[in-house]
């Protein structure tokens, strides 16, 4: 009856899914063996009764007696039917996939993604238990290096095959040079700006529907090949009928698919936490934060308004002689037309230098334009710090996606800030919290840093000591190198988060943290060490006064800084208290293999505590 039919249907579905999962695992773990096994199964399944009789005769001629002979004969006789059953299950699964892609494409994409990621997670679970048994530090590091090389290659394939939001995850990982293993940095840095382009036929259709009428009514010329492709849109260069050169940004991704990708990543991080692979980090909060801002990225009229808003803000702050925003000409929901700015992306400069294993050289016009902040790249990053200080602390609305692909250096040396689709607004309460934290951190007032986080922050640690909260603040909210900021989150044995877990991350402040990580990654690429909160000190003090708050006394903060440094220095010499902890940490870090070309990777760690 019905129960029997449903039971048979469920059993067939389970067998098909099991065959698909086994196929995905073997293909991921041993691709060469997967090819051999596939060929063998097809060959065995295609045997007829005559060939089976030949095999049985061959087994009898071997004269294998006893249990072994009986088992070999039984396996040889059953092999064709088992192989045909496996092929049938695989064919059923392919039929289900095709049907789901037609009826429920988002669910089909989620299942395909899960099938690709599950073997990687399983491999890390096995590796974690296997490598934990190694006592030799060098042997353990070598084993993790091999595991990361393998995992990075598989995850790069996932990003390239699926695109969408997964490319944004690659952007974060590809610039977190201090916190991700080198194989992931190498693989993910290649996925930033090379999304497979949408065909020009679809681009033409989007443009004609959005602008009204054929392209000839709007453009004198338009490149068929995109100059940049990203997770949501791609850019084409063109020229309007009045002769103005333009950059045309065309939406190329379905919003429902992108949001589905975020939910998929959220499910993945929940699975990692359940499997014990999150190592004390609250990853789900990160993807919940993306769900808060993703809708605005699919309406280019909102991006146009934000572009004009920030152009005016930077001009009023006196930064327009060093950093500019493209001028908007026309905007619809799916098309954004801006004046073209000639120059080169920082991503191109960095990738060229990385391919030659060198630190990127700052072009002369760029160094001259930003000389007020220091020589070469130091002046460029000082300009970035000023811009983000004005946006975050003064305005409460900031660009939250500062990866190298979103920066250009124009021919006259100015910094061009692109892609205002992803921005974050913070409440006045959060903004004042960041201003106070900036003042305390720039003067190394560790007690008040911890007090500020406990009273006004949303981060919760398992052991919220003053040292731990201060260390976390410098890792999360400043670009200067510190031991915690440089700690590899994938080092499952030595990560400090294993011993003092982050119970709750900050969803409100995540994009500020992301901006810090991206800027710190670019600093590391350029071989520099700079503190963002020190550049922000005057902006934070002014913002507090403008909002009716009394900032801490300059004299008290400077005096406290001198006292704190003296106390920590004495504790380190005597190897007691926080000084003993720092000595132990520095001793461990001195054994780490350098991953940066920057001189002095491990600076004085007074600011760490």
C-alpha positions as CSV (number, residue, x, y, z in Angstrom):
1,X,0.0,0.0,0.0
2,X,0.9,3.6,0.5
3,X,3.2,2.9,3.4
4,X,5.2,0.3,1.4
5,X,5.5,2.7,-1.5
6,X,6.7,5.5,0.7
7,X,9.2,3.2,2.4
8,X,10.5,2.0,-1.0
9,X,10.8,5.6,-2.2
10,X,12.6,6.7,1.0
11,X,15.0,3.7,0.7
12,X,15.8,4.5,-2.9
13,X,16.4,8.2,-2.0
14,X,18.7,7.2,0.8
15,X,20.6,4.9,-1.4
16,X,21.0,7.5,-4.1
17,X,22.1,10.2,-1.6
18,X,24.6,7.7,0.0
19,X,26.0,6.9,-3.4
20,X,26.3,10.6,-4.2
21,X,28.0,11.4,-0.8
22,X,30.4,8.4,-1.2
23,X,31.2,9.6,-4.8
24,X,31.9,13.2,-3.5
25,X,34.1,12.0,-0.7
26,X,36.3,9.8,-2.9
27,X,36.5,12.4,-5.6
28,X,37.6,15.0,-3.0
29,X,40.0,12.8,-1.0
30,X,41.5,10.7,-3.9
31,X,40.7,12.1,-7.3
32,X,43.0,9.7,-9.2
33,X,41.6,6.7,-7.3
34,X,38.1,8.0,-8.0
35,X,38.8,7.9,-11.8
36,X,40.1,4.3,-11.5
37,X,37.2,3.2,-9.4
38,X,34.6,4.7,-11.7
39,X,36.2,3.0,-14.7
40,X,36.3,-0.4,-12.8
41,X,32.6,-0.1,-11.7
42,X,31.5,0.7,-15.3
43,X,33.6,-2.2,-16.6
44,X,32.3,-4.7,-14.0
45,X,28.7,-3.6,-14.5
46,X,28.9,-4.1,-18.2
47,X,29.9,-7.8,-18.0
48,X,27.4,-10.4,-19.4
49,X,26.7,-13.9,-18.1
50,X,29.4,-15.4,-20.3
51,X,32.2,-13.1,-18.9
52,X,31.0,-13.8,-15.3
53,X,31.4,-17.6,-16.1
54,X,34.9,-17.0,-17.3
55,X,35.7,-15.1,-14.0
56,X,34.3,-18.0,-11.9
57,X,36.3,-20.5,-13.9
58,X,39.5,-18.5,-13.3
59,X,38.8,-18.3,-9.6
60,X,38.3,-22.1,-9.5
61,X,41.6,-22.6,-11.3
62,X,43.3,-20.7,-8.6
63,X,42.3,-23.5,-6.2
64,X,41.7,-21.2,-3.2
65,X,40.2,-23.6,-0.7
66,X,38.3,-23.0,2.5
67,X,36.7,-19.7,3.6
68,X,39.0,-17.5,1.4
69,X,38.0,-19.4,-1.8
70,X,34.3,-19.2,-0.9
71,X,34.6,-15.5,-0.2
72,X,36.4,-14.8,-3.5
73,X,33.9,-16.8,-5.5
74,X,31.0,-15.0,-3.8
75,X,32.5,-11.6,-4.4
76,X,33.3,-12.4,-8.1
77,X,29.7,-13.6,-8.6
78,X,28.1,-10.6,-6.9
79,X,30.4,-7.9,-8.3
80,X,28.4,-7.2,-11.5
81,X,25.0,-6.8,-9.8
82,X,26.6,-4.6,-7.0
83,X,28.3,-2.4,-9.7
84,X,25.0,-2.1,-11.6
85,X,23.2,-1.2,-8.4
86,X,25.8,1.6,-7.7
87,X,25.5,3.0,-11.2
88,X,21.7,2.9,-10.9
89,X,21.8,4.8,-7.6
90,X,24.2,7.3,-9.1
91,X,21.9,7.8,-12.1
92,X,18.9,8.2,-9.8
93,X,20.8,10.9,-7.9
94,X,21.7,12.8,-11.1
95,X,18.0,12.7,-12.1
96,X,17.0,14.1,-8.7
97,X,19.7,16.9,-9.2
98,X,18.4,17.8,-12.6
99,X,14.8,17.9,-11.4
100,X,15.7,20.0,-8.3
101,X,17.6,22.5,-10.5
102,X,14.4,23.1,-12.4
103,X,11.9,23.0,-9.6
104,X,14.0,24.3,-6.6
105,X,17.3,25.8,-7.8
106,X,18.3,27.3,-4.4
107,X,17.8,24.0,-2.6
108,X,19.8,22.2,-5.3
109,X,22.6,24.7,-5.0
110,X,22.6,24.2,-1.2
111,X,22.8,20.4,-1.6
112,X,25.6,20.6,-4.2
113,X,27.5,23.0,-1.9
114,X,27.1,20.6,1.1
115,X,28.3,17.7,-0.9
116,X,31.5,19.6,-1.8
117,X,32.2,21.0,1.7
118,X,31.3,17.9,3.8
119,X,34.4,15.9,2.8
120,X,36.7,18.8,3.6
121,X,35.2,19.2,7.1
122,X,35.5,15.5,7.6
123,X,39.1,15.6,6.6
124,X,39.8,18.3,9.1
125,X,38.1,16.4,11.9
126,X,40.3,13.4,11.2
127,X,43.4,15.5,10.8
128,X,42.7,17.3,14.1
129,X,42.6,14.0,16.1
130,X,45.6,12.5,14.1
131,X,47.9,15.5,14.4
132,X,47.1,16.1,18.1
133,X,49.0,12.9,18.9
134,X,52.3,14.4,17.5
135,X,54.6,15.7,20.3
136,X,57.2,17.1,17.9
137,X,56.3,20.7,17.1
138,X,58.0,20.7,13.7
139,X,56.3,17.4,12.7
140,X,52.9,18.8,13.8
141,X,53.4,22.1,11.8
142,X,54.5,20.1,8.7
143,X,51.4,17.9,9.0
144,X,49.1,21.0,9.3
145,X,50.8,22.6,6.3
146,X,50.0,19.6,4.1
147,X,46.4,19.6,5.4
148,X,46.0,23.3,4.7
149,X,47.5,22.9,1.2
150,X,45.0,20.2,0.4
151,X,42.0,22.0,2.0
152,X,42.8,25.4,0.4
153,X,42.9,23.8,-3.1
154,X,39.4,22.2,-2.5
155,X,37.9,25.4,-1.1
156,X,39.3,27.5,-3.9
157,X,37.5,25.2,-6.3
158,X,34.3,25.6,-4.4
159,X,34.6,29.4,-4.6
160,X,35.4,29.4,-8.3
161,X,32.6,26.9,-9.1
162,X,29.9,28.5,-7.0
163,X,30.9,32.2,-7.0
164,X,28.3,34.4,-5.3
165,X,28.8,35.1,-1.6
166,X,31.5,32.4,-1.4
167,X,33.7,34.9,-3.3
168,X,33.3,37.4,-0.5
169,X,34.4,34.8,2.0
170,X,37.5,34.3,-0.2
171,X,38.1,38.1,-0.1
172,X,38.2,38.1,3.7
173,X,40.4,35.0,4.0
174,X,42.7,36.1,1.1
175,X,43.6,39.4,2.9
176,X,43.8,38.0,6.5
177,X,47.5,37.4,6.0
178,X,48.2,37.3,9.7
179,X,45.4,34.9,10.7
180,X,45.1,32.4,7.9
181,X,47.5,29.7,6.8
182,X,49.7,30.6,3.8
183,X,48.1,28.1,1.4
184,X,44.7,29.7,2.0
185,X,46.1,33.2,1.4
186,X,47.8,32.1,-1.8
187,X,44.7,30.3,-3.2
188,X,42.0,32.8,-2.1
189,X,43.9,35.9,-3.2
190,X,43.5,34.6,-6.8
191,X,39.7,34.6,-6.5
192,X,39.1,38.2,-5.6
193,X,38.5,39.8,-8.9
194,X,38.1,37.0,-11.4
195,X,34.5,35.9,-11.1
196,X,33.4,34.2,-14.3
197,X,31.7,37.0,-16.4
198,X,28.1,37.0,-17.4
199,X,27.6,36.8,-21.2
200,X,27.2,40.2,-22.9
201,X,23.8,39.1,-24.2
202,X,22.5,39.2,-20.6
203,X,24.3,42.4,-19.9
204,X,22.7,44.0,-23.0
205,X,19.3,42.8,-21.9
206,X,19.8,44.3,-18.3
207,X,21.0,47.6,-19.7
208,X,18.2,47.9,-22.2
209,X,15.5,47.0,-19.7
210,X,17.0,49.4,-17.0
211,X,17.8,52.4,-19.2
212,X,15.0,52.0,-21.8
213,X,15.7,51.4,-25.5
214,X,18.7,50.0,-27.4
215,X,22.2,50.7,-26.3
216,X,22.8,53.1,-29.2
217,X,20.5,55.6,-27.5
218,X,22.8,55.8,-24.5
219,X,26.3,54.8,-25.5
220,X,28.6,55.8,-28.3
221,X,30.6,52.6,-27.5
222,X,30.6,49.9,-24.8
223,X,33.2,47.2,-24.2
224,X,31.8,43.7,-24.6
225,X,34.4,42.3,-22.2
226,X,34.1,43.3,-18.5
227,X,37.1,44.9,-16.9
228,X,36.2,43.6,-13.5
229,X,33.9,40.9,-12.2
230,X,32.8,40.5,-8.6
231,X,30.3,38.6,-6.5
232,X,27.3,40.8,-7.3
233,X,28.1,42.9,-10.4
234,X,30.6,43.3,-13.3
235,X,32.0,46.5,-14.8
236,X,32.3,47.5,-18.5
237,X,34.0,50.6,-19.8
238,X,32.3,52.8,-22.4
239,X,31.7,56.3,-23.8
240,X,28.5,58.3,-23.7
241,X,27.0,60.1,-26.7
242,X,28.4,63.4,-25.3
243,X,31.9,61.9,-25.2
244,X,32.3,61.3,-21.5
245,X,34.2,58.1,-20.6
246,X,32.2,56.0,-18.1
247,X,32.4,52.8,-16.1
248,X,29.1,50.9,-16.3
249,X,28.3,48.6,-13.3
250,X,25.7,45.9,-14.2
251,X,24.1,43.6,-11.7
252,X,25.0,40.0,-12.6
253,X,23.8,37.9,-9.6
254,X,20.4,36.9,-8.4
255,X,19.8,38.3,-4.9
256,X,17.9,35.2,-3.7
257,X,20.8,33.1,-4.7
258,X,23.3,35.3,-2.8
259,X,21.1,35.3,0.4
260,X,20.8,31.5,0.1
261,X,24.6,31.3,0.0
262,X,24.8,33.3,3.3
263,X,22.4,30.9,4.9
264,X,24.5,28.0,3.6
265,X,27.6,29.4,5.1
266,X,25.7,30.0,8.4
267,X,24.7,26.3,8.4
268,X,28.3,25.4,7.7
269,X,29.6,27.4,10.7
270,X,26.9,25.9,12.9
271,X,28.1,22.4,11.8
272,X,31.7,23.4,12.5
273,X,30.7,24.5,16.0
274,X,28.8,21.2,16.5
275,X,31.8,19.2,15.3
276,X,34.2,21.1,17.4
277,X,36.0,22.8,14.5
278,X,35.2,26.4,15.5
279,X,37.9,26.4,18.2
280,X,36.3,28.9,20.4
281,X,35.4,31.4,17.7
282,X,31.8,32.6,17.1
283,X,31.6,32.3,13.3
284,X,27.7,32.2,13.0
285,X,27.5,35.9,14.2
286,X,29.6,36.9,11.2
287,X,27.1,35.6,8.7
288,X,24.2,37.0,10.6
289,X,25.9,40.4,10.3
290,X,26.0,40.0,6.5
291,X,22.3,39.3,6.4
292,X,21.8,42.7,8.0
293,X,23.4,44.6,5.1
294,X,23.0,42.4,2.0
295,X,19.7,43.8,0.7
296,X,21.2,47.3,0.0
297,X,23.8,45.8,-2.3
298,X,21.2,44.8,-4.8
299,X,19.8,48.3,-5.3
300,X,22.2,50.5,-7.2
301,X,20.1,53.7,-6.5
302,X,20.9,53.3,-2.8
303,X,24.6,52.8,-3.8
304,X,24.5,56.0,-5.9
305,X,23.1,58.0,-3.0
306,X,25.7,56.6,-0.6
307,X,28.5,57.4,-3.2
308,X,27.4,61.1,-3.3
309,X,27.0,61.2,0.5
310,X,30.6,60.0,1.1
311,X,32.0,62.2,-1.7
312,X,30.6,65.2,0.2
313,X,31.8,63.9,3.6
314,X,35.4,63.4,2.5
315,X,35.4,66.8,0.8
316,X,34.1,68.5,4.0
317,X,36.8,66.7,6.0
318,X,39.5,68.2,3.7
319,X,40.6,64.8,2.2
320,X,39.4,65.3,-1.4
321,X,43.0,66.3,-2.4
322,X,44.1,62.8,-1.5
323,X,41.1,60.4,-1.7
324,X,38.2,60.6,-4.1
325,X,35.0,58.8,-5.0
326,X,33.8,58.2,-8.6
327,X,31.1,60.7,-9.8
328,X,27.7,59.1,-10.4
329,X,26.0,60.0,-13.7
330,X,22.9,57.7,-13.8
331,X,21.6,55.0,-11.5
332,X,18.8,52.4,-11.7
333,X,18.1,49.5,-9.5
334,X,20.4,47.2,-11.5
335,X,22.7,49.6,-13.4
336,X,25.1,52.3,-12.2
337,X,26.9,54.6,-14.6
338,X,29.9,56.6,-13.2
339,X,32.7,58.7,-14.6
340,X,35.7,56.6,-15.5
341,X,38.9,57.2,-13.4
342,X,42.1,56.1,-15.0
343,X,44.6,54.4,-12.8
344,X,45.5,51.0,-11.4
345,X,44.0,48.8,-8.7
346,X,46.0,48.1,-5.5
347,X,45.1,44.4,-6.1
348,X,47.0,44.5,-9.4
349,X,50.0,46.1,-7.8
350,X,50.0,43.6,-4.9
351,X,49.5,40.6,-7.1
352,X,52.4,41.6,-9.4
353,X,54.7,42.0,-6.4
354,X,53.5,38.7,-4.8
355,X,54.2,36.8,-8.1
356,X,57.8,38.1,-7.9
357,X,58.0,37.5,-4.1
358,X,58.6,41.2,-3.4
359,X,57.1,44.0,-1.4
360,X,55.0,46.2,-3.8
361,X,56.7,49.5,-4.7
362,X,54.7,52.7,-4.2
363,X,54.4,54.7,-7.5
364,X,56.1,58.1,-7.3
365,X,52.9,60.2,-8.0
366,X,51.1,58.3,-5.2
367,X,54.0,58.9,-2.8
368,X,54.1,62.6,-3.6
369,X,50.3,63.0,-3.2
370,X,50.2,61.4,0.2
371,X,53.5,62.7,1.6
372,X,51.7,64.5,4.4
373,X,51.2,61.2,6.2
374,X,54.7,59.7,5.6
375,X,57.0,58.3,2.9
376,X,55.7,55.9,0.3
377,X,52.9,53.5,1.3
378,X,53.0,54.9,4.9
379,X,51.4,58.1,3.6
380,X,48.8,56.2,1.6
381,X,47.7,54.2,4.7
382,X,47.7,57.3,6.8
383,X,45.2,58.7,4.3
384,X,43.1,55.5,4.6
385,X,43.1,55.8,8.4
386,X,42.0,59.4,8.3
387,X,39.1,58.5,5.9
388,X,37.9,55.6,8.0
389,X,38.2,57.6,11.2
390,X,36.0,60.4,9.8
391,X,33.5,57.8,8.5
392,X,33.3,55.6,11.5
393,X,33.8,57.9,14.5
394,X,32.5,61.2,13.2
395,X,29.8,60.2,10.7
396,X,28.7,56.8,12.0
397,X,28.4,55.3,8.5
398,X,31.4,53.7,6.8
399,X,32.6,51.7,3.8
400,X,32.8,48.1,5.1
401,X,34.6,46.4,2.3
402,X,38.1,47.9,2.0
403,X,39.8,45.0,0.2
404,X,42.6,45.8,-2.4
405,X,40.2,45.3,-5.3
406,X,38.1,48.3,-4.1
407,X,41.1,50.7,-4.1
408,X,42.7,52.4,-7.1
409,X,45.6,54.8,-7.4
410,X,44.8,57.4,-10.1
411,X,47.3,58.7,-12.6
412,X,47.7,61.9,-10.5
413,X,48.4,59.8,-7.4
414,X,45.0,60.2,-5.6
415,X,43.5,57.2,-3.9
416,X,40.1,56.2,-5.5
417,X,37.7,54.3,-3.3
418,X,35.3,52.1,-5.3
419,X,32.1,50.0,-4.6
420,X,29.9,51.7,-2.1
421,X,27.3,49.0,-2.1
422,X,28.4,47.5,1.2
423,X,28.4,50.1,4.0
424,X,27.5,49.9,7.7
425,X,25.6,52.4,9.9
426,X,26.3,52.3,13.6
427,X,24.2,53.8,16.4
428,X,25.4,56.8,18.3
429,X,25.8,54.6,21.3
430,X,28.1,52.3,19.4
431,X,30.0,55.2,17.8
432,X,30.7,56.8,21.2
433,X,31.8,53.4,22.5
434,X,34.3,53.2,19.6
435,X,35.6,56.7,20.3
436,X,36.3,56.0,24.0
437,X,37.9,52.7,23.1
438,X,40.1,54.5,20.5
439,X,41.4,57.0,23.2
440,X,42.1,54.2,25.7
441,X,43.8,52.0,23.1
442,X,46.0,54.7,21.6
443,X,47.3,55.4,25.2
444,X,47.5,51.7,26.3
445,X,45.1,52.2,29.2
446,X,44.4,48.5,29.6
447,X,42.2,48.7,32.7
448,X,39.8,51.2,31.0
449,X,39.9,49.2,27.7
450,X,38.6,46.1,29.6
451,X,36.1,48.2,31.5
452,X,34.7,49.8,28.4
453,X,34.2,46.4,26.7
454,X,32.6,44.9,29.8
455,X,30.2,47.8,30.2
456,X,29.4,48.8,26.6
457,X,30.6,46.1,24.3
458,X,28.8,43.0,23.1
459,X,31.8,40.6,23.0
460,X,31.7,38.0,25.7
461,X,34.7,35.8,26.7
462,X,34.7,32.6,28.7
463,X,37.3,34.3,31.0
464,X,36.9,38.1,30.7
465,X,40.1,39.1,32.4
466,X,41.6,42.5,31.8
467,X,44.5,41.1,29.9
468,X,42.3,39.0,27.6
469,X,39.9,41.8,26.8
470,X,42.7,44.2,26.1
471,X,44.4,41.7,23.9
472,X,41.2,41.1,22.0
473,X,40.6,44.8,21.5
474,X,44.1,45.3,19.9
475,X,43.5,42.3,17.6
476,X,40.0,43.4,16.6
477,X,40.2,47.2,16.5
478,X,43.8,48.2,15.7
479,X,46.0,47.5,12.7
480,X,49.3,47.3,14.7
481,X,50.8,43.8,14.8
482,X,50.2,42.0,18.1
483,X,50.7,38.4,19.1
484,X,46.9,37.6,19.1
485,X,46.3,39.4,15.8
486,X,49.1,37.3,14.3
487,X,47.8,34.0,15.7
488,X,46.8,31.5,13.2
489,X,43.1,30.7,13.8
490,X,43.5,27.3,12.0
491,X,46.2,26.2,14.5
492,X,43.8,23.9,16.4
493,X,46.3,23.1,19.1
494,X,47.9,26.4,20.0
495,X,45.1,28.9,19.3
496,X,44.4,30.9,22.5
497,X,40.7,30.8,21.7
498,X,40.7,27.1,22.6
499,X,41.6,28.0,26.2
500,X,39.4,31.2,26.4
501,X,36.5,30.9,24.1
502,X,34.6,33.7,22.5
503,X,31.1,32.9,23.8
504,X,29.5,35.8,21.8
505,X,30.9,37.9,19.0
506,X,29.8,41.4,18.2
507,X,27.2,41.5,15.4
508,X,27.0,45.3,15.5
509,X,30.7,45.8,15.3
510,X,31.6,43.0,13.0
511,X,32.1,45.3,9.9
512,X,34.4,47.6,11.8
513,X,36.5,44.5,12.8
514,X,36.4,43.3,9.2
515,X,37.7,46.7,8.0
516,X,40.5,46.5,10.5
517,X,41.5,43.0,9.3
518,X,41.5,44.0,5.7
519,X,43.6,47.1,6.3
520,X,46.0,45.2,8.5
521,X,46.3,42.6,5.8
522,X,47.3,45.3,3.2
523,X,49.8,46.8,5.6
524,X,51.4,43.4,6.1
525,X,51.6,43.0,2.3
526,X,53.4,46.3,2.0
527,X,55.8,45.4,4.8
528,X,54.5,48.1,7.2
529,X,53.5,48.3,10.9
530,X,51.2,51.2,11.7
531,X,48.5,51.9,14.4
532,X,45.1,53.0,13.2
533,X,43.9,54.1,16.7
534,X,46.8,56.4,17.1
535,X,45.8,58.1,13.8
536,X,42.2,58.3,15.1
537,X,42.9,59.9,18.5
538,X,42.2,63.5,17.6
539,X,39.1,62.5,15.5
540,X,37.7,60.4,18.4
541,X,38.3,63.3,20.9
542,X,36.6,65.8,18.7
543,X,33.6,63.4,18.1
544,X,33.1,63.0,21.8
545,X,33.1,66.7,22.4
546,X,30.6,67.4,19.6
547,X,28.2,64.8,21.1
548,X,28.4,66.4,24.6
549,X,30.7,63.8,26.2
550,X,33.8,64.8,28.2
551,X,36.8,62.9,26.9
552,X,39.5,61.7,29.3
553,X,42.3,64.1,30.1
554,X,45.2,64.0,27.7
555,X,47.7,64.4,30.5
556,X,46.2,61.6,32.5
557,X,46.2,59.2,29.5
558,X,49.8,60.0,28.6
559,X,50.9,59.6,32.2
560,X,49.0,56.3,32.5
561,X,50.7,55.1,29.3
562,X,54.2,55.8,30.7
563,X,53.3,54.0,34.0
564,X,51.8,51.0,32.2
565,X,54.8,50.5,30.0
566,X,57.1,50.8,33.0
567,X,55.1,48.2,35.0
568,X,54.9,45.7,32.1
569,X,58.7,46.1,31.4
570,X,59.5,45.4,35.1
571,X,57.1,42.4,35.2
572,X,58.8,41.0,32.1
573,X,62.3,41.4,33.6
574,X,61.1,39.6,36.8
575,X,59.0,37.1,34.8
576,X,55.9,37.7,37.0
577,X,52.3,38.5,36.3
578,X,51.4,39.7,32.8
579,X,55.1,40.0,32.0
580,X,55.5,36.2,32.5
581,X,52.5,35.6,30.2
582,X,54.1,37.8,27.6
583,X,57.4,36.1,27.9
584,X,55.8,32.7,27.4
585,X,53.9,34.0,24.4
586,X,56.9,35.6,22.8
587,X,58.9,32.4,23.3
588,X,56.2,30.4,21.5
589,X,55.9,33.0,18.7
590,X,59.7,33.0,18.1
591,X,59.4,29.4,17.0
592,X,56.8,30.3,14.3
593,X,58.0,30.4,10.7
594,X,57.6,34.0,9.4
595,X,54.8,34.5,6.9
596,X,55.5,38.2,6.2
597,X,58.3,40.0,4.5
598,X,57.8,42.9,7.0
599,X,60.8,43.5,9.2
600,X,60.3,43.0,12.9
601,X,57.2,40.9,12.7
602,X,57.1,40.6,16.5
603,X,57.3,44.2,17.9
604,X,57.3,45.1,21.5
605,X,54.1,43.6,22.9
606,X,53.4,46.3,25.6
607,X,50.3,47.1,23.6
608,X,49.3,43.5,23.5
609,X,48.3,43.6,27.2
